[in-house]
Amino acid sequence: MNAHLNKYREIMEKILSGGRILSKRLFSVCAALSLVFFLPVILPAATLVVGDGYRTIGAALKDAADGDLVEVRGGDYAEMLHIDKTVHLKGTQSPVIHADSGTIIEISSSGVVFEGFTLKYDTRDLGASDTAIRVVKGADGVTIRDNRLEGVMFGIWNVEGRDLRIEGNTILGLKDLGKNYRGNCINLTGSQSAYDSDNRLSDCRDGIYMELCHDATITGNLISDSRHSVHTMWVDRGNFSGNEVHDNLVGLAIMYTKNAEIRDNLSYGNKTHGLLMIQTVRGMVSGNRVIGNTKGIFLYNSIYNQITSNLIMNNQLGLHSWGGSEENVVAGNSFINNELQVKYVSARDQEWDGNYWSDYIGWDISGDGTGDYSYESNSIVDHILWRYPLAKLLYSSPSLQMLWMLEKQFPLFDVPKVVDNRPQMMPLHSDWEDLRAEYADYTPERIYGEIEKLPHVPGSGR
Protein backbone atom coordinates (compact mmCIF):
# COMPACT_ATOMS: atom_id res chain seq x y z
CA MET A 1 0.00 0.00 0.00
CA ASN A 2 2.76 2.48 0.90
CA ALA A 3 4.57 1.79 -2.37
CA HIS A 4 1.46 2.60 -4.44
CA LEU A 5 0.77 5.74 -2.43
CA ASN A 6 4.35 6.97 -2.79
CA LYS A 7 4.22 6.36 -6.53
CA TYR A 8 1.08 8.42 -6.83
CA ARG A 9 2.58 11.23 -4.77
CA GLU A 10 5.49 11.34 -7.23
CA ILE A 11 2.98 11.77 -10.07
CA MET A 12 1.20 14.54 -8.22
CA GLU A 13 4.48 16.33 -7.50
CA LYS A 14 5.39 16.25 -11.19
CA ILE A 15 2.03 17.75 -12.02
CA LEU A 16 2.55 20.50 -9.46
CA SER A 17 6.08 21.21 -10.71
CA GLY A 18 4.65 21.67 -14.19
CA GLY A 19 2.70 24.67 -13.08
CA ARG A 20 -0.64 23.20 -12.31
CA ILE A 21 -2.08 24.03 -8.92
CA LEU A 22 -4.09 21.44 -7.09
CA SER A 23 -5.51 21.93 -3.68
CA LYS A 24 -4.38 19.68 -0.88
CA ARG A 25 -7.90 18.33 -0.69
CA LEU A 26 -7.89 17.33 -4.35
CA PHE A 27 -4.49 15.72 -3.91
CA SER A 28 -5.84 13.60 -1.04
CA VAL A 29 -8.85 12.55 -3.12
CA CYS A 30 -6.59 11.47 -5.97
CA ALA A 31 -4.36 9.56 -3.61
CA ALA A 32 -7.32 7.75 -2.15
CA LEU A 33 -8.67 6.85 -5.57
CA SER A 34 -5.32 5.33 -6.44
CA LEU A 35 -5.87 2.70 -3.78
CA VAL A 36 -8.89 1.48 -5.68
CA PHE A 37 -7.23 1.24 -9.08
CA PHE A 38 -3.68 0.23 -8.24
CA LEU A 39 -3.87 -2.09 -5.21
CA PRO A 40 -4.53 -5.83 -5.70
CA VAL A 41 -7.92 -7.10 -4.64
CA ILE A 42 -7.82 -8.80 -1.22
CA LEU A 43 -10.30 -11.66 -1.13
CA PRO A 44 -11.69 -13.09 2.10
CA ALA A 45 -10.46 -16.54 3.16
CA ALA A 46 -12.52 -19.38 1.74
CA THR A 47 -13.76 -22.54 3.43
CA LEU A 48 -13.39 -25.73 1.41
CA VAL A 49 -15.31 -28.73 2.75
CA VAL A 50 -14.18 -32.29 2.19
CA GLY A 51 -17.10 -34.69 2.42
CA ASP A 52 -19.48 -32.07 1.03
CA GLY A 53 -18.12 -30.86 -2.29
CA TYR A 54 -14.66 -32.42 -2.31
CA ARG A 55 -14.17 -36.16 -2.16
CA THR A 56 -10.48 -36.10 -1.19
CA ILE A 57 -8.36 -33.89 1.04
CA GLY A 58 -5.68 -33.65 -1.65
CA ALA A 59 -8.16 -32.15 -4.13
CA ALA A 60 -9.23 -29.50 -1.63
CA LEU A 61 -5.63 -28.62 -0.82
CA LYS A 62 -4.89 -28.22 -4.54
CA ASP A 63 -7.63 -25.61 -4.89
CA ALA A 64 -6.93 -23.89 -1.57
CA ALA A 65 -5.10 -20.59 -1.27
CA ASP A 66 -3.08 -19.19 1.59
CA GLY A 67 -5.34 -18.37 4.52
CA ASP A 68 -8.11 -20.80 3.55
CA LEU A 69 -9.81 -23.23 5.90
CA VAL A 70 -10.03 -26.81 4.68
CA GLU A 71 -12.68 -28.56 6.75
CA VAL A 72 -12.65 -32.34 6.58
CA ARG A 73 -15.81 -34.17 7.61
CA GLY A 74 -15.78 -37.57 9.27
CA GLY A 75 -14.74 -40.46 7.08
CA ASP A 76 -11.88 -42.69 6.02
CA TYR A 77 -9.20 -41.12 3.79
CA ALA A 78 -6.39 -43.22 2.31
CA GLU A 79 -4.07 -40.35 1.42
CA MET A 80 -0.55 -39.02 1.90
CA LEU A 81 -0.62 -35.22 1.97
CA HIS A 82 1.90 -32.49 1.28
CA ILE A 83 0.78 -29.17 2.76
CA ASP A 84 2.71 -26.38 1.00
CA LYS A 85 0.26 -23.52 1.62
CA THR A 86 -0.56 -21.56 4.75
CA VAL A 87 -3.89 -23.23 5.41
CA HIS A 88 -5.89 -24.37 8.41
CA LEU A 89 -6.68 -28.06 7.97
CA LYS A 90 -9.40 -28.97 10.45
CA GLY A 91 -11.01 -32.34 11.02
CA THR A 92 -14.59 -32.55 12.26
CA GLN A 93 -16.52 -35.69 13.21
CA SER A 94 -13.27 -37.68 13.71
CA PRO A 95 -11.88 -38.18 10.19
CA VAL A 96 -9.17 -40.85 9.78
CA ILE A 97 -6.19 -40.52 7.42
CA HIS A 98 -4.17 -43.68 6.84
CA ALA A 99 -1.36 -44.98 4.67
CA ASP A 100 0.75 -48.09 4.21
CA SER A 101 4.08 -46.55 5.23
CA GLY A 102 6.25 -43.46 4.86
CA THR A 103 5.22 -39.93 5.84
CA ILE A 104 1.47 -39.43 6.05
CA ILE A 105 1.49 -35.63 6.44
CA GLU A 106 4.36 -33.42 5.27
CA ILE A 107 4.18 -29.71 6.11
CA SER A 108 6.51 -27.36 4.22
CA SER A 109 4.72 -24.04 4.63
CA SER A 110 4.85 -21.71 7.64
CA GLY A 111 1.76 -20.91 9.65
CA VAL A 112 -0.10 -24.17 8.99
CA VAL A 113 -2.65 -25.37 11.55
CA PHE A 114 -3.38 -29.10 11.53
CA GLU A 115 -6.00 -30.33 13.99
CA GLY A 116 -8.70 -32.85 14.74
CA PHE A 117 -7.51 -35.96 12.85
CA THR A 118 -6.69 -39.58 13.58
CA LEU A 119 -3.62 -40.82 11.72
CA LYS A 120 -2.68 -44.49 11.47
CA TYR A 121 -0.84 -46.99 9.32
CA ASP A 122 -2.35 -50.03 7.65
CA THR A 123 0.50 -52.25 8.81
CA ARG A 124 2.74 -52.68 11.85
CA ASP A 125 5.73 -53.42 9.62
CA LEU A 126 7.07 -49.88 9.34
CA GLY A 127 10.40 -48.49 8.23
CA ALA A 128 12.85 -47.15 10.78
CA SER A 129 12.12 -43.51 9.90
CA ASP A 130 8.44 -43.65 8.94
CA THR A 131 6.78 -40.56 10.42
CA ALA A 132 3.12 -39.63 10.78
CA ILE A 133 3.66 -35.84 10.64
CA ARG A 134 6.89 -34.31 9.37
CA VAL A 135 7.44 -30.55 9.57
CA VAL A 136 10.33 -29.74 7.25
CA LYS A 137 13.03 -27.11 7.66
CA GLY A 138 11.75 -23.62 6.96
CA ALA A 139 8.16 -24.26 8.04
CA ASP A 140 7.87 -21.99 11.07
CA GLY A 141 4.93 -21.17 13.32
CA VAL A 142 3.17 -24.48 12.64
CA THR A 143 0.48 -25.67 15.09
CA ILE A 144 -0.39 -29.36 15.48
CA ARG A 145 -3.16 -29.93 18.01
CA ASP A 146 -5.87 -32.32 19.16
CA ASN A 147 -4.88 -35.20 16.90
CA ARG A 148 -4.59 -38.91 17.62
CA LEU A 149 -1.67 -40.83 16.12
CA GLU A 150 -1.90 -44.61 16.51
CA GLY A 151 0.71 -47.31 15.94
CA VAL A 152 3.36 -44.93 14.65
CA MET A 153 7.12 -45.30 14.43
CA PHE A 154 7.79 -41.55 14.76
CA GLY A 155 4.85 -39.37 15.64
CA ILE A 156 5.89 -35.78 14.91
CA TRP A 157 9.33 -34.88 13.52
CA ASN A 158 10.72 -31.39 13.03
CA VAL A 159 14.15 -30.13 11.97
CA GLU A 160 15.21 -26.53 12.58
CA GLY A 161 11.76 -25.04 12.86
CA ARG A 162 10.76 -22.05 14.96
CA ASP A 163 7.72 -21.53 17.19
CA LEU A 164 6.32 -25.00 16.60
CA ARG A 165 3.29 -25.71 18.82
CA ILE A 166 2.32 -29.31 19.59
CA GLU A 167 -0.73 -29.32 21.84
CA GLY A 168 -3.30 -31.79 23.10
CA ASN A 169 -2.27 -34.71 20.90
CA THR A 170 -2.35 -38.42 21.76
CA ILE A 171 0.53 -40.38 20.24
CA LEU A 172 0.80 -44.16 20.62
CA GLY A 173 3.89 -45.97 19.41
CA LEU A 174 4.58 -49.60 18.57
CA LYS A 175 4.13 -51.34 21.89
CA ASP A 176 5.13 -54.77 20.59
CA LEU A 177 8.64 -53.55 19.69
CA GLY A 178 11.44 -53.29 22.23
CA LYS A 179 11.90 -49.73 23.48
CA ASN A 180 15.20 -49.22 21.67
CA TYR A 181 13.68 -50.27 18.33
CA ARG A 182 10.80 -47.81 18.40
CA GLY A 183 10.79 -44.23 17.17
CA ASN A 184 10.14 -41.14 19.27
CA CYS A 185 6.66 -39.80 19.83
CA ILE A 186 7.96 -36.25 19.28
CA ASN A 187 11.40 -35.77 17.71
CA LEU A 188 12.87 -32.26 17.58
CA THR A 189 16.31 -31.39 16.15
CA GLY A 190 17.43 -27.76 16.09
CA SER A 191 13.89 -26.57 16.81
CA GLN A 192 13.81 -23.17 18.50
CA SER A 193 11.13 -21.95 20.93
CA ALA A 194 9.06 -25.11 20.58
CA TYR A 195 5.95 -25.39 22.76
CA ASP A 196 4.78 -28.92 23.63
CA SER A 197 1.80 -28.96 25.96
CA ASP A 198 -0.86 -31.36 27.25
CA ASN A 199 0.07 -34.27 25.00
CA ARG A 200 -0.49 -37.94 25.94
CA LEU A 201 2.47 -40.01 24.79
CA SER A 202 3.17 -43.71 25.31
CA ASP A 203 4.94 -46.77 23.93
CA CYS A 204 7.68 -44.83 22.13
CA ARG A 205 11.44 -44.92 22.39
CA ASP A 206 11.47 -41.43 23.90
CA GLY A 207 8.28 -39.53 24.55
CA ILE A 208 9.93 -36.22 23.62
CA TYR A 209 13.48 -36.21 22.23
CA MET A 210 15.18 -32.84 21.81
CA GLU A 211 18.62 -32.13 20.39
CA LEU A 212 20.10 -28.63 20.00
CA CYS A 213 16.73 -27.10 20.79
CA HIS A 214 16.75 -23.92 22.86
CA ASP A 215 14.08 -21.88 24.67
CA ALA A 216 11.55 -24.72 24.59
CA THR A 217 8.53 -25.12 26.85
CA ILE A 218 7.53 -28.70 27.71
CA THR A 219 4.56 -28.60 30.05
CA GLY A 220 1.51 -30.58 31.12
CA ASN A 221 2.39 -33.76 29.20
CA LEU A 222 1.56 -37.29 30.37
CA ILE A 223 4.26 -39.73 29.23
CA SER A 224 4.46 -43.45 30.01
CA ASP A 225 5.81 -46.82 28.93
CA SER A 226 8.76 -45.43 26.98
CA ARG A 227 12.54 -45.46 27.37
CA HIS A 228 12.81 -41.80 28.43
CA SER A 229 9.80 -39.59 28.93
CA VAL A 230 11.74 -36.42 28.06
CA HIS A 231 15.30 -36.72 26.74
CA THR A 232 17.36 -33.60 26.05
CA MET A 233 20.80 -33.24 24.50
CA TRP A 234 22.39 -29.76 24.37
CA VAL A 235 19.16 -27.97 25.10
CA ASP A 236 19.49 -24.61 26.85
CA ARG A 237 16.94 -22.44 28.66
CA GLY A 238 14.23 -25.08 28.54
CA ASN A 239 11.15 -25.02 30.76
CA PHE A 240 10.10 -28.53 31.82
CA SER A 241 7.15 -28.10 34.16
CA GLY A 242 3.97 -29.79 35.26
CA ASN A 243 4.60 -33.06 33.41
CA GLU A 244 3.51 -36.48 34.74
CA VAL A 245 5.86 -39.32 33.81
CA HIS A 246 5.56 -42.92 34.97
CA ASP A 247 6.45 -46.51 34.10
CA ASN A 248 9.29 -45.47 31.81
CA LEU A 249 12.83 -46.76 31.96
CA VAL A 250 13.90 -43.20 32.88
CA GLY A 251 11.62 -40.35 33.87
CA LEU A 252 13.12 -37.00 32.89
CA ALA A 253 16.60 -37.21 31.33
CA ILE A 254 18.05 -33.70 31.20
CA MET A 255 21.53 -33.97 29.68
CA TYR A 256 24.20 -31.47 28.55
CA THR A 257 21.82 -28.65 29.33
CA LYS A 258 22.22 -25.17 30.79
CA ASN A 259 19.73 -22.91 32.58
CA ALA A 260 16.86 -25.39 32.57
CA GLU A 261 13.76 -24.94 34.72
CA ILE A 262 12.53 -28.31 35.99
CA ARG A 263 9.49 -27.57 38.14
CA ASP A 264 6.40 -29.24 39.55
CA ASN A 265 6.76 -32.51 37.67
CA LEU A 266 5.42 -35.82 39.01
CA SER A 267 7.78 -38.72 38.32
CA TYR A 268 6.85 -42.13 39.71
CA GLY A 269 7.34 -45.81 39.08
CA ASN A 270 10.17 -45.39 36.57
CA LYS A 271 12.47 -48.39 36.43
CA THR A 272 15.76 -46.53 36.87
CA HIS A 273 15.68 -42.79 37.52
CA GLY A 274 12.93 -40.36 38.31
CA LEU A 275 15.11 -37.40 37.29
CA LEU A 276 18.45 -37.97 35.57
CA MET A 277 20.75 -34.95 35.25
CA ILE A 278 24.02 -35.39 33.37
CA GLN A 279 26.22 -32.33 32.88
CA THR A 280 23.31 -30.09 33.74
CA VAL A 281 24.49 -26.62 34.74
CA ARG A 282 22.72 -23.77 36.54
CA GLY A 283 19.33 -25.47 36.49
CA MET A 284 16.36 -24.71 38.74
CA VAL A 285 14.90 -27.97 40.08
CA SER A 286 11.95 -27.18 42.31
CA GLY A 287 8.59 -28.51 43.45
CA ASN A 288 8.95 -31.94 41.86
CA ARG A 289 7.42 -35.14 43.29
CA VAL A 290 9.77 -38.06 42.74
CA ILE A 291 8.22 -41.26 44.10
CA GLY A 292 8.82 -45.01 43.85
CA ASN A 293 11.72 -45.04 41.38
CA THR A 294 14.93 -47.04 41.71
CA LYS A 295 16.85 -43.76 41.97
CA GLY A 296 14.96 -40.57 42.69
CA ILE A 297 17.38 -37.89 41.48
CA PHE A 298 20.77 -38.67 39.93
CA LEU A 299 23.40 -35.96 39.45
CA TYR A 300 26.46 -36.65 37.32
CA ASN A 301 28.99 -33.92 36.56
CA SER A 302 26.24 -31.38 37.24
CA ILE A 303 27.13 -28.14 38.98
CA TYR A 304 25.62 -24.85 40.20
CA ASN A 305 22.05 -26.19 40.25
CA GLN A 306 19.34 -25.07 42.69
CA ILE A 307 17.55 -28.20 43.95
CA THR A 308 14.82 -26.99 46.29
CA SER A 309 11.38 -27.88 47.63
CA ASN A 310 11.24 -31.35 46.06
CA LEU A 311 9.53 -34.36 47.62
CA ILE A 312 11.77 -37.42 47.22
CA MET A 313 9.96 -40.41 48.66
CA ASN A 314 9.90 -44.22 48.64
CA ASN A 315 12.76 -44.60 46.16
CA GLN A 316 15.47 -47.23 46.58
CA LEU A 317 17.97 -44.35 46.52
CA GLY A 318 16.76 -40.82 47.14
CA LEU A 319 19.53 -38.66 45.67
CA HIS A 320 22.73 -39.92 44.07
CA SER A 321 25.41 -37.26 43.59
CA TRP A 322 28.49 -38.40 41.68
CA GLY A 323 31.11 -37.54 39.08
CA GLY A 324 32.10 -34.07 40.25
CA SER A 325 28.58 -32.87 41.03
CA GLU A 326 29.48 -30.07 43.44
CA GLU A 327 28.42 -26.53 44.29
CA ASN A 328 24.75 -27.46 44.03
CA VAL A 329 22.28 -25.90 46.47
CA VAL A 330 20.14 -28.68 47.94
CA ALA A 331 17.67 -27.13 50.39
CA GLY A 332 14.06 -27.32 51.51
CA ASN A 333 13.54 -30.86 50.21
CA SER A 334 11.76 -33.72 51.97
CA PHE A 335 13.63 -37.05 51.89
CA ILE A 336 11.07 -39.57 53.13
CA ASN A 337 11.39 -43.34 53.48
CA ASN A 338 13.96 -43.86 50.77
CA GLU A 339 15.83 -47.10 51.42
CA LEU A 340 19.01 -45.09 51.04
CA GLN A 341 18.48 -41.37 51.45
CA VAL A 342 21.61 -40.12 49.73
CA LYS A 343 24.68 -41.58 48.07
CA TYR A 344 27.38 -38.97 47.81
CA VAL A 345 30.72 -39.51 46.09
CA SER A 346 33.02 -36.51 45.91
CA ALA A 347 36.33 -35.12 47.15
CA ARG A 348 34.98 -32.95 49.96
CA ASP A 349 32.01 -32.36 52.21
CA GLN A 350 28.98 -30.51 50.88
CA GLU A 351 26.51 -28.58 53.01
CA TRP A 352 22.89 -29.19 52.12
CA ASP A 353 21.05 -27.23 54.80
CA GLY A 354 17.36 -27.06 55.63
CA ASN A 355 16.06 -30.40 54.37
CA TYR A 356 13.85 -32.95 56.08
CA TRP A 357 15.36 -36.44 56.53
CA SER A 358 13.01 -39.15 57.74
CA ASP A 359 15.94 -41.11 59.22
CA TYR A 360 17.24 -38.20 61.29
CA ILE A 361 17.47 -39.36 64.91
CA GLY A 362 18.37 -36.07 66.54
CA TRP A 363 16.12 -33.84 68.64
CA ASP A 364 14.92 -30.27 68.91
CA ILE A 365 15.07 -29.06 72.50
CA SER A 366 14.44 -25.44 71.60
CA GLY A 367 11.29 -26.31 69.67
CA ASP A 368 12.13 -24.11 66.68
CA GLY A 369 11.54 -26.92 64.19
CA THR A 370 15.24 -27.40 63.42
CA GLY A 371 17.33 -30.28 64.77
CA ASP A 372 19.96 -29.41 67.36
CA TYR A 373 22.58 -31.60 65.70
CA SER A 374 23.53 -31.86 62.07
CA TYR A 375 22.43 -34.66 59.75
CA GLU A 376 25.31 -36.46 58.04
CA SER A 377 25.41 -39.01 55.27
CA ASN A 378 28.14 -41.63 55.05
CA SER A 379 28.25 -42.06 58.83
CA ILE A 380 28.42 -45.33 60.78
CA VAL A 381 24.78 -45.04 61.83
CA ASP A 382 23.80 -44.21 58.26
CA HIS A 383 25.72 -47.30 57.14
CA ILE A 384 24.05 -49.54 59.74
CA LEU A 385 20.57 -48.36 58.78
CA TRP A 386 21.34 -49.02 55.12
CA ARG A 387 22.99 -52.40 55.68
CA TYR A 388 20.42 -53.62 58.20
CA PRO A 389 17.05 -51.98 57.47
CA LEU A 390 15.41 -53.58 60.53
CA ALA A 391 17.72 -51.45 62.66
CA LYS A 392 15.30 -48.59 61.94
CA LEU A 393 13.16 -50.11 64.69
CA LEU A 394 15.86 -48.92 67.09
CA TYR A 395 15.58 -45.25 66.10
CA SER A 396 14.71 -44.12 69.60
CA SER A 397 16.82 -46.67 71.46
CA PRO A 398 19.55 -45.34 73.82
CA SER A 399 22.16 -47.60 72.20
CA LEU A 400 21.70 -46.17 68.70
CA GLN A 401 21.53 -42.65 70.06
CA MET A 402 24.76 -43.17 71.99
CA LEU A 403 26.51 -44.64 68.93
CA TRP A 404 25.36 -41.64 66.90
CA MET A 405 26.70 -39.19 69.52
CA LEU A 406 30.00 -41.04 69.90
CA GLU A 407 30.63 -40.95 66.19
CA LYS A 408 30.13 -37.20 66.13
CA GLN A 409 32.89 -36.92 68.72
CA PHE A 410 35.12 -39.66 67.29
CA PRO A 411 34.30 -40.19 63.58
CA LEU A 412 34.99 -43.72 62.33
CA PHE A 413 34.60 -42.96 58.62
CA ASP A 414 36.86 -40.20 57.36
CA VAL A 415 35.07 -39.83 54.01
CA PRO A 416 33.39 -36.86 52.33
CA LYS A 417 29.84 -36.36 53.58
CA VAL A 418 26.68 -34.47 52.94
CA VAL A 419 26.11 -32.33 56.02
CA ASP A 420 22.80 -30.65 56.84
CA ASN A 421 23.39 -28.16 59.64
CA ARG A 422 19.70 -27.27 59.89
CA PRO A 423 17.77 -30.55 59.49
CA GLN A 424 14.04 -29.99 59.72
CA MET A 425 12.03 -31.95 62.26
CA MET A 426 8.85 -32.19 60.18
CA PRO A 427 8.28 -32.91 56.47
CA LEU A 428 8.21 -29.78 54.35
CA HIS A 429 5.42 -31.07 52.11
CA SER A 430 2.01 -31.13 53.77
CA ASP A 431 0.57 -33.56 51.20
CA TRP A 432 3.23 -36.25 51.60
CA GLU A 433 0.93 -38.70 53.39
CA ASP A 434 -1.76 -38.37 50.72
CA LEU A 435 0.82 -38.95 48.00
CA ARG A 436 2.29 -41.91 49.85
CA ALA A 437 -1.15 -43.54 49.97
CA GLU A 438 -2.01 -42.65 46.37
CA TYR A 439 1.22 -44.13 44.97
CA ALA A 440 1.63 -46.97 47.44
CA ASP A 441 1.57 -49.53 44.61
CA TYR A 442 4.66 -48.00 43.04
CA THR A 443 7.70 -49.56 44.64
CA PRO A 444 11.29 -49.40 43.35
CA GLU A 445 12.16 -52.03 40.75
CA ARG A 446 15.62 -52.35 42.30
CA ILE A 447 16.96 -52.68 38.78
CA TYR A 448 20.54 -52.22 40.02
CA GLY A 449 20.16 -54.87 42.71
CA GLU A 450 21.69 -53.96 46.05
CA ILE A 451 23.01 -50.42 45.59
CA GLU A 452 26.56 -49.97 46.89
CA LYS A 453 26.72 -47.10 49.37
CA LEU A 454 30.34 -46.92 50.53
CA PRO A 455 32.65 -48.84 48.18
CA HIS A 456 35.65 -48.28 50.46
CA VAL A 457 33.97 -49.89 53.51
CA PRO A 458 34.35 -53.71 53.88
CA GLY A 459 31.07 -55.52 53.52
CA SER A 460 29.26 -52.53 52.05
CA GLY A 461 27.58 -54.47 49.25
CA ARG A 462 27.87 -54.39 45.44
N, C-alpha and C positions, 0 to 999 in steps of 0.2 A: 504493500500500500504506500509506504513512504517513497519508494522508488518512482511510482507513477506520479505521485503528487509533486515530487521534486522536478520531474521531467516537464510537468505542465507549468510549473512556476518558471522554468527556463524559457518556455514558449511565451509566457506572458511578459517576462522581462524584455525579450526581444521585441515584442510588439510595442512596449512602452518606450524602448530606446529608439524605435523608429519614428517616434513623434506622436503616436496616438496616445490619448489620455483615457484611461479607464479608471473608474472609481474603485476604491478598495472593496466596496460591496459587490460590484460586478466581477471583480477578480475572484472573490470568494465563491460566487455562484458558479463561475467557470471551473474553478478547481473542484467543486463538489460534483459537477456534472461529469468531470473526467473519471470519477470513481465508477460511474455507471458504465461508461463506454470502454474503459481501458482495463479494469480489473477483471480477473477470471471469475466466473460464476461459482459460488460455493454452495454445493448441494448438501442437504441434510443427509445424515447417515441413514442407510437403508437397513431393513431387517429381512434376511433371507431365511425361509423356513424349510428345513429338510423334514420330509414326512407329510408335507402339505405344499406341494409345488415342485420341490426337488426330491428326487429319489435317492441320491447319494450325497454324502458330505463333500466329496471331491468336486462334484459339479457346482455346488453352491460356492465353494471356495474359489473356483475358477472365475465365477461371475462377480465375486465380492470385490469391493474397493476398500482402501484404507479407511478405518473408522466404522465399518459396517458390523452389524450383529448377525452372526449365523446361528440360528436357533435350531437345535436338532431334537426332534420329538423322539419318544421312546421307540425302540426297535433294535434290530440286530444288523450291524453294518460290518461287512468283511472288507475293510479298507486299510491302506497304509497312506497316511496323509503327510504332505509337506506344506507347512503354513509359512508363506513368505510375504504375507501382508499383515498390516497392523489391524487385526480383527479381534472381535470378542466371540469366541466359539463356546456356546453355552448349551449344555444338555438339559433337557427337561423330560420328565417321566422315565428316567433311568435308561438312557440309550447305552448299548454295548458296542464297542469297537473291538474287533479281534483280527488276528493275523496268525500265519503259521510260524513266523520267526522274524528276526531282524528288528528294525526300529518301527514301531507302530506310528508314533507321532514325532515328526521332526519340525522344530520351530527355528526359523532363521531370520525372523523379523523382530524388531524391538516393539515393546508395548503390547504384545499379544496377551490376551486373557483366555485361559483354557479351563473350563469348569463343568462339573456335573456329569462326568462320564465314568463308565466302567470299562477298563481295558484288560484284555486277557489274551493268552495265546491258545491255539488249538492243540498244542502238544506240550509235553513236559520235556521233550528232548531239544533243549535250546542251546544256541551257541554261547561261547564264553563271554561275549560282549553284547549279546542281544539286549536291547533297552526299550522299555515301553515309551518313555518320553525323553527325547534328546533335544536340549537347547544348545545350539551351536554357538561358536565364538562370534561375537558381534551382536547377538540378540540380547539387548539390555532391557531392564524394566519389565520382564515377563512375569506374569502371575499364573500359578498353577494351583487351583484350590478345589476342594470338595470332590475329588475323584477317588475311585477305588481301582487299584491295580492288583490283579490276582495272578499268582503263579508266575511271577516275573523273575528274570535273572537280575538285571538292573532295573530299578524303578524309574528314577529321574536322574539324568546325567547332564552336567553343565561344565563347560570349559571356558574360563576367562570371561564370564558374564558379569554384569553389574546390576545391583538392585533386584535380584531374583527373589520372588516371594513364593514360598511353597507352604500352603496353609490348608489345614483341615483334611488332608488326604489320608486314606488307608492304603498301605502298601504291604502286600503279603508275598514273601519270597518262596523259594522252592524248599519246602520243609524236608522232603525226602533226601536231599543232598546233604553231605557233611558241611559244616559251617564254612570251612576253608574253600569249598568248591562252589559256593554260591556267589552271587553278585551283591552289591550294596543297594539298600533301599533307596538312599539318596547319595549320589556321588558328585562331589564338587571339587574341581581343580582350578585354582587361580580365580575363583569367584570372589568378587569384592562386594561387601555390604549385603550379603545374602540374609534373608529373613525366613527361618523355618519354624513354623508355629503350629501347635495343636494337631500334629500328625500322629497316626497310629501305625507303627512299623514293627514287623515281626518276621522271623524266619529268614533273615538275610545274613550275609557275611557280617557287614557292619550296618547298623541302622542308618547312621549318618557318617560318611567318611569325608573329611575335609583336608585338603593339601594346598598350602600356600594361599589360603583364603583369609583375608583380614577384615576386621570390623563386622563380623557376622553376629547375628542374634539367633540363638537356638533356644526356644522357650516353649514350655507347655506340651512337649511331646511325650508319648507313651511308647516305650521301646522294649521289646522282650524277645527272648529265644533267638538271639543272634550272638555273634562272636564278641563284638564290642557294640554297645549302644551308640555312643558317640566316640569317634576316633579322629583326633586331630594331629596333623604333622605340619609344623611351621605355620601356625595360625596365631596371629597376634590380635590383641584387643577384642577378643571374642566374649560374648555374653552368653553363658550357659546357665539358664535359670528356670526353675519351676518344672523340670522334667522328671518323669517317673520311669525308672529303669529297673527291670527285674528279670531274673532267670536267664541272664546272659552269661557268657564266659567271663567277661569284664563289664563292669558298669560303665562309668565314664573314663575314657583313656585320653588324658590331656597331655600331649607330648610335644617337646620342642616349641614351647609356646610362651609368649611374653604378655604380661598385662591382661590376663584373662580374669573375668568375673565368673565365679562358679558359686551360685547362690540358690538356696532353697530347693535343691533337688532331693528326691527320695530314691535311694538306691538300696535295694534289698534282694536277698536270695541269689546274688550273682556268684558263680562258682569260684572265682578267684578273688577279684578286687571289686570293692564298691566304687572307689575312686582311685585311679592310677595316675600319678603325676611323675613324668620323666622329663627332666631338664625343663621344668616349668619355673619361670622366673617372674617375680613381682606380681603374683596372682592374688586375688581376693577370694578366699574360700570361706563362705559364711552361711549359716542357717541350714546346712544340709542335714538330712537324716540318713545315716548309713547303718543298716541293720541286717544282721544274719548273713553276712558274706564271709568267705574264708579270711580275707584281709579287708579291714574297713577302708583305711586310707594308706596308700603306699607312696612314699616320697623317695625318688632316686635322683641324685644330682640336681636337686631343686632348691633354690635359694631365694631369700628375701620375699617369701610369701606370707600373707596374713591369713592364718587358719583360726577362725574365731566362731564361737556360738554354734558349733556343730554337735549333733547328738550321734555318738558312736557307740552302738549297743549290740550285744549278743553276737559279735563276730568272734571267730577263732583268735584273730589278732586285731586289736583295735587300730593302732597306728604303727606302721613300720617306717622308720627313717634310716636311710642308708645311702652309701655312695656319695658322701660329701654334701648331704642335705643339711646345711647349717644356716644360721642367721634367719630362721623362720620364726615368726611370732605365732605361738600356739597358746591361745588364751580363751577363757570363757566357754570351753567345751565341756560336755558331759561324757565321761568314759564309764559306761555302765555294763557290768556283767560280761565283758569280753574275757575269754579264757586267758588271754595274755593281753594286758592293757596296752603295753608299748614295747616294741623292740627297737632299740636305739644303738646304732653302730656308727661311731665317729671318733675323732681324735681328742675331743674335749667335752666337758660338761656343757649342757644347754639348759637355760632357765625357761621353763614354760609355766608361767605363773597364772593363778586364778582359774584353774580347771577343777572340775569335780571328778574324783576317782572313787569308784565304788569299793575298791579294796584298800582304801586309806584307813588305817587303824589308829590314827591319832585322835586327839580330843580338842575341844574348844572351851577352855575354862572361862574365858572372858565373854563368851556368848555373842561374839560379833559375826558369827557365820563363817569364820576363817580358822582353819586348823592351827594349833599352836606350834606344831612341828612340820617341817617340810615333808613333802612326798618325794620319794626317790625311786626311780627304776633301777634295775640291775643291782639290787641289794640282795642280801642273803634271805631276808623274809620274802621279798619278791620272787626269788628263785624257788623257795620252798612252796609257795602258793601256786607257782606254775607247775613245778614238778609233781606235787602231790595235791591235787585240787581239793581233796577232802579236808585238807588242813584249814580251809576257809571256815570250817565249823569252829575253829579255835580262835576266831577273830578277837573275841573279848577275853580270852584266857590270859591269866597273869604270865604264863610261861612265854607265849608269843609276844606279848607286850614287852617283857623284859629283854627278850632276844632282840627285838626291834630297837629298844633304847641302847642296849649294849653296842649294837653295830654302829649306831650313830656316834658313839664315843670311840669305838675301836673298829673301824671299817675292815671287813674281811676281804672284800673285793675292791681292789684298786683299779677300777675300770671307769671309762666315761659314763656319765649318767644323765638322765633327764631329771632335773630338780624343779619342783614346784614349791616355791616359798610361801605361797598363799593358797593352799588347797582348800576348796570350798567344802563345807560340811553337808550341803544339800544339793541335789541335782539342779542344774541351771535351766532345765527344760520342764515346764510344768506338765506337759502332755506325755512324758516318758512312759508312764504306766499304761496309758491308753494305747500307745504305739506298741509297747511290749505285748499286750494282749492281742492286738489286731494282727501282728506279724509273728505270733508265737509259732506258727507252723514253719517258718523259715529259719532253719538252723544251718550253721556252716557246713559246707560239703567236705571240709578238711582235705581239700584236693592235694595239699602238700604234705599230708600225713602229719606226723608230730613235728610242729615247727620248732626249730632250734632257737633257743633264746640267747644263751651265752656260749659260743663255740669254744671259748678258752677255759671253761669250767668243766672238770671231769664229770662224766655222767649227765651232761646237760641235754642229751637227746640228739636227734639228727639235724 
